Every structure is written in structure tokens, then in C-alpha cells.
Amino acid sequence: MVLPLVDEDKPKCFLCHDMFENIEDLQKHQKTVHKDFFEFHEDDQKRQPAPGDVSIF
């Protein structure tokens, strides 16, 4: 998809593709409208080495 140059500086929601005037509005939108998505994927942020990973010191 090609966006016009006037819209390149506006943040866009990656779930519903709505555009917002600033990042604060985008964060409010994601915390309210897509709350269930972010709560479901909250555990994905806890990363640890996979079994068999080798660390090099």
C-alpha cells in the first residue's frame, strides 16, 4: 500500500490500520479497543533461552 506524503508522519494502528494525530492517541486507542489482544500477548515479552541454546562467553 502506498500512502501519500502527508500521512507518513502520522502513527498507524497495526491491528485495525486507523491513523492518529499523535502517539498518545494511538496508545490510548490500543489500550481500550485492542485491550484483549495485548493482554493475551503479554506473556510473549518474557523471553528466555530455548532448550539447546549455547551461550558464548
MODELLER restraints for C-alpha pairs under 7 A, 6 or more apart:
rsr = mdl.restraints
at = mdl.atoms
rsr.add(forms.Gaussian(group=physical.xy_distance, feature=features.Distance(at['CA:10:A'], at['CA:19:A']), mean=6.46, stdev=0.5))
rsr.add(forms.Gaussian(group=physical.xy_distance, feature=features.Distance(at['CA:10:A'], at['CA:20:A']), mean=6.01, stdev=0.5))
rsr.add(forms.Gaussian(group=physical.xy_distance, feature=features.Distance(at['CA:10:A'], at['CA:21:A']), mean=5.74, stdev=0.5))
rsr.add(forms.Gaussian(group=physical.xy_distance, feature=features.Distance(at['CA:10:A'], at['CA:22:A']), mean=6.51, stdev=0.5))
rsr.add(forms.Gaussian(group=physical.xy_distance, feature=features.Distance(at['CA:11:A'], at['CA:19:A']), mean=5.90, stdev=0.5))
rsr.add(forms.Gaussian(group=physical.xy_distance, feature=features.Distance(at['CA:11:A'], at['CA:20:A']), mean=5.61, stdev=0.5))
rsr.add(forms.Gaussian(group=physical.xy_distance, feature=features.Distance(at['CA:11:A'], at['CA:21:A']), mean=6.95, stdev=0.5))
rsr.add(forms.Gaussian(group=physical.xy_distance, feature=features.Distance(at['CA:11:A'], at['CA:22:A']), mean=6.34, stdev=0.5))
rsr.add(forms.Gaussian(group=physical.xy_distance, feature=features.Distance(at['CA:11:A'], at['CA:23:A']), mean=6.12, stdev=0.5))
rsr.add(forms.Gaussian(group=physical.xy_distance, feature=features.Distance(at['CA:11:A'], at['CA:26:A']), mean=6.91, stdev=0.5))
rsr.add(forms.Gaussian(group=physical.xy_distance, feature=features.Distance(at['CA:12:A'], at['CA:18:A']), mean=5.64, stdev=0.5))
rsr.add(forms.Gaussian(group=physical.xy_distance, feature=features.Distance(at['CA:12:A'], at['CA:19:A']), mean=4.41, stdev=0.5))
rsr.add(forms.Gaussian(group=physical.xy_distance, feature=features.Distance(at['CA:12:A'], at['CA:20:A']), mean=6.22, stdev=0.5))
rsr.add(forms.Gaussian(group=physical.xy_distance, feature=features.Distance(at['CA:13:A'], at['CA:19:A']), mean=6.48, stdev=0.5))
rsr.add(forms.Gaussian(group=physical.xy_distance, feature=features.Distance(at['CA:13:A'], at['CA:26:A']), mean=6.71, stdev=0.5))
rsr.add(forms.Gaussian(group=physical.xy_distance, feature=features.Distance(at['CA:20:A'], at['CA:26:A']), mean=5.97, stdev=0.5))
